[in-house]
Amino acid sequence: MADGVKPHFQRLWPTLFMSLELPGAESANPVLAQFLLDQEAGAEGLTVRYLEQDLFREQHPAVGWLRQCCEKAVLDYAAEAGLDYRPDADLQAWVNINRRGDYHNLHNHPHSWLSGTYYVAVPDQAEARRHRTDLNPGEISFFDPRGQANMNAVRGDGQFDPEYRRLPKPGELFLWPSFLHHLVHPNLMDEPRVSVSFNAVLRRKVL
């Protein structure tokens, strides 16, 4: 290679993941948690009936605060992704309450553009009883959407590990492409793990 000639690198087909600690979460979360737990008490199987819910239509101050934060997060994500227009998206949200032993199987969110979760209450799992060393209670795992892409990766390569796992903190918001497969590991504490998940569904696609 001739001196002074520099190669040009591109990272093709990246998966953009966003995390954000919401301002005001410390005061909003106790109010929001109580409201969501009251919702669960009045509706059997609330967490698994997510398609029936539209939480962001609730006229509650804490829900309204969260809706505005999620709308802003979607716009920030779109800007980082390089969109030069404002996406016309509708946000549909639902309640997740995981009690001891509860988890979410591997899944993605069809027919949506982006998906996200806001964490209202996340129990400290440090004191959880574990009979295996490979348990990751309360954490969420995301998986490389390109099947077997890591088979020829070498250590240090960003493609080496096909799983990205995090233990969320109360007040954190995660946002990712809806095609991304993910799962939630079991909650091993008596306190409920409370979160709000949502999909951003495009009303009008721009091609």
Secondary structure, DSSP 8 states (H G I E B T S, - for coil): --TT--------S----EEEE-TTHHHHHHHHHHHHHHHHHTSTTTTT-GGG--GGGS--HHHHHHHHHHHHHHHHHHHHTT-SS---EEEEEEEEEE-TT--EEEE--TT-SEEEEEEEE----TT---SSTT--TT-EEEE-SSTTTTTT--TTSTTS-SEEEE---TTEEEEEETT--EEE----SSS-EEEEEEEEEESS---
